[in-house]
Structure formats: C-alpha cells, structure tokens
Amino acid sequence: MPEIQLLFNRHRKYIFTLLSIYTLGWVFTSYQTIFLGLILGTSIGLYGHWQWARKMSGFGDAVLAGKKIRSLGTLARMAGAILAVIIATRYPDKFHLLSVIMGLMTPYIVIMIDYLIQQLKFNE
C-alpha cells in the first residue's frame, strides 16, 4: 500500500516541522518544561504513528494474500504513551505532564488537518 506510506511521509514532514518549532521554543524561551513535554510526547506519538503505518501496510498485504494478521499494534502504542506519562510524572521539573499528553495527540491532529487540506485541494 504505497498510499499509506505517502501519507505517513507527509505527516512525518509536518511533525518534524513542529518538533523543530518546539525545539526552538525550548532553547529560546523560559517555558522549557512545556516545550520539552511537547517534544517528548510528539516524539513518542510519531513513533506510534510510524508503527501504525507499518502495521497497516502489512495488514493490506495480508488481506490481499488472504492471510490473517494478529493485531495492529495497539498495545505497543499504548505502552509508548504510558512510558511518556511515567517519564513526565517521574521528572516533573523537566517535563510538563499536560504538554506530554498534548504532544501524544499531535499526530492525530496532524492527520485531521492533513485530511482537511487534501479534501480542499481535491474539491478545487
């Protein structure tokens, strides 16, 4: 399924741009815990998004071949999110917990915004 890979590549570019902005905010502002939390959450969210894209490609190939697939990796993505929250609660002086949670949601927000942009382009 090359279209899933194309979507993921586009989303990855957007997320790397956001991570660059977060890094600049972490370096140049006094809100370092907030930006470090966004960096942590978005990084783990990107990893989960990558896992999802990889599993979806395998799922599509398995369906075409008539095979079954065990899962789409939900447990691994949830474990990543739990790890991010554990790190944020363990080191509250470095990571802002709400920012970590917002960072974990960043790939989903990017997916929705990208979908809207693609629909607007398609309707023109």
SULCOR-V100929 format. One record per backbone hydrogen bond with DSSP energy under -1.0 kcal/mol. NH is the residue of the N-H (numbers start at 1). CO is the residue of the C=O. E is the energy in kcal/mol with one decimal. If there is no record, write none. Layout:
nh: {NH,NH}
co: {CO,CO}
e: {E,E}
This chain:
nh: {5,6,7,8,9,10,11,12,13,14,15,16,17,18,19,20,21,22,23,24,25,26,27,28,29,35,36,37,38,39,40,41,42,43,44,45,46,47,48,49,50,51,52,53,54,55,56,57,58,59,60,61,62,63,64,65,67,77,78,79,80,81,82,83,84,85,86,87,88,89,90,91,94,95,96,100,101,102,103,104,105,109,110,111,112,113,114,115,116,117,118,119,120,121,122,123}
co: {1,2,3,4,5,6,7,8,9,10,11,12,13,14,15,16,17,18,19,20,21,22,23,24,25,31,32,33,34,35,36,37,38,39,40,41,42,43,44,45,46,47,48,49,50,51,52,53,54,55,56,57,58,59,60,61,62,73,74,75,76,77,78,79,80,81,82,83,84,85,86,87,91,91,33,96,97,98,99,100,101,105,106,107,108,109,110,111,112,113,114,115,116,117,118,119}
e: {-1.1,-2.3,-2.3,-2.7,-2.5,-2.1,-2.8,-3.0,-1.8,-1.8,-2.6,-2.7,-1.9,-2.2,-2.7,-2.0,-2.1,-2.8,-2.3,-2.2,-2.4,-2.4,-2.3,-2.8,-1.4,-2.2,-2.5,-2.0,-2.2,-2.4,-2.5,-2.7,-2.6,-2.3,-2.2,-2.4,-2.6,-2.0,-2.2,-2.2,-2.5,-2.3,-2.3,-2.4,-2.4,-2.6,-2.6,-1.9,-1.9,-2.6,-2.5,-2.2,-2.3,-2.4,-2.1,-1.7,-2.7,-1.9,-2.5,-2.3,-1.9,-1.9,-2.4,-2.5,-2.1,-2.1,-2.6,-2.5,-2.3,-2.4,-2.2,-2.1,-1.5,-2.3,-1.8,-1.9,-2.2,-2.4,-2.5,-2.1,-1.2,-1.9,-2.7,-2.3,-2.1,-2.6,-2.7,-2.2,-2.2,-2.4,-2.6,-2.3,-2.3,-2.2,-2.3,-2.1}
